[in-house]
Amino acid sequence: MCGIVGYIGPREAYPIVIEGLKRLEYRGYDSAGIALFDGENLKVSKTKGKVVDLEAIAEKNITLSGNVGIGHTRWATHGIPNDVNSHPHVSNSGDLVIIHNGIIENYESIKQELITRGYTFKSDTDTEVLINLIEEVKKQENLKLGKAVQVALNQVIGAYAIAVFDKNKPEEIVVARLGSPLAIGIGDNEDEFFIASDASPFIEYTKNAVYLEDEEMAIIRFHKDIKIRKIKDDSVVDTYVQELQINLEQIEKGGYDHFMLKEIHEQPKAITDTYRGRLLRNEAIIKMAGVEDNMKTFLNANRIIIVACGTSWHAGLVAEYIFEDLARIPVEVEYASEFRYRNPVINENDVLIAISQSGETADTLAAIKLAKSKGAFVFGVCNVVGSSIARESDAGAYTHAGPEIGVASTKAFTTQITVLTLIALRLARAKGTISSSDFRTHLLELEMIPSKVEKALLSDENIQTISNIYKDVDHFLYLGRGYNFPVALEGALKLKEISYIHAEGYPAAEMKHGPIALIDENMPIVVIATKKGHYEKVVSNIQEIKSRKGKIIGIVTEGDTQVRTLADHVIEVPETLESLSPLLTTIPLQLLSYHIAVMLNKNVDQPRNLAKSVTVE
Ligand code: M6R
């Protein structure tokens, strides 16, 4: 979490850093800060609040000139969000300045040691400790900045992406990463460099970027070059420059009020992009290099273990149904955070599928490392190309959702399900657990999903009316069965995270084992009751709710009449196969949470306390 941005070159750094911070605000938005160097003075401005608050304060308090600048948008870990704890942090001498994304776990013992040497601390942060450790090492051993950063980092335990600057050596910025992402943009004439947590802050300036690997650091010199080294042993690393595939349009709102709404509406295209070139209906095949190259491993696996967090975990639950149903491979789905700490039984006969939009989620990354250490084969399903999880996996398949900026995941979920469905179908075909006609039907239906999503999106007005009726309630219940149980969980998560209304998702049949006690005439219950899959059973569940006067919002198949007679409201989705229904039933739930949050005046794209990628445990 936290976003970091930096610039060194011939242009004014301030607008580049500020605009960059705005693009990275999805990573954290408790507080923000900037440091600029104009050739003589180091100027720091920081504040609790958002980047717009920083702009107002910086423009009042400091001169905004300078060709070197670093900036930070924070998601607090150590110390509450306030002005003092905001980054950048300056060392005791006033010479060194740092921005940091991550956590220094052993900061307390280092801090005590530094205090005995006369250092004082203004903030409660681990980052202020790190910059003073760098200062102390530099002073004691009379080192250059790059070397001092390296020696200091070898003394810390934790995770970081940092950028450090010394006002006495204004021609260079030192950056390093371990566990948190860091990209360096290289200007066209190689006379300017950009630093950022992802490439979005600099895509209008350059398409050339270097992604630091874990345990690497770089010294970036104005008018010169970048030198990358291993932090541990100082060995030189070749600079691998990648061409960026994203463009500015993809990371702008494009006329929508919020990124979340834009991303909901992008789903038809995102799903198409995800199966394009993989689903070849005319040839009746699925082509996925990552699966093909490792077919034996998949087919010989004892089981598949899926690890993920949040929405990605919900996609994993949908995948459990489809893998077991179609490919008859046993699947276990685990929260990555639990898996990594519970001493799981895992060996070389297991395949672990890690699902992550960002590819940077710390718990998922740690689960991968654990599985690999026990000999399991790791397959990554990520959206962000070149992300840590994508690189750490033995093989994988990207979802091609395009950048997802709204903190609430939408298109990531449906594209993850698309990729996982393709994998399950491919394995089912290879194992012979699906007939050729069923396989063809699945391909045909999957290919029609984008146009059906378009149709599902047309319920927007109806959903706005329903949202207006229920926006002021305190609790919601979401129920679904089979493939749509994970969708109920996802619907509840969406509502919670952006509207702050308490919501729970349950398998519909579990209702009578407890949650039914919550139902009264004030409780709205969203029930996914599509025609295919346990329809009659779900209708019985709806009857049970009705008898307790609960307010029923039914997600039904087009043309449904039975649920319509029982429910207070219905939202229709087109008919499809049961296994593909989550790709449609999730759409109205995304819109419902979106409209309720907007009506409640909540910050839809940046809900409180959350951040887009959770790079701390
Ligand atoms: O980037 P990841 O898919 O690994 O992120 C996992 C969760 O943090 C994420 O899905 C989170 O739950 C979202 N805010 C849900 O909308």
Residues whose N, C-alpha, C, O or C-beta is under 5 A from the ligand:
A	BS01	M6R	C309 G310 T311 S312 I355 S356 Q357 S358 G359 T361 V407 A408 S409 K612 V614
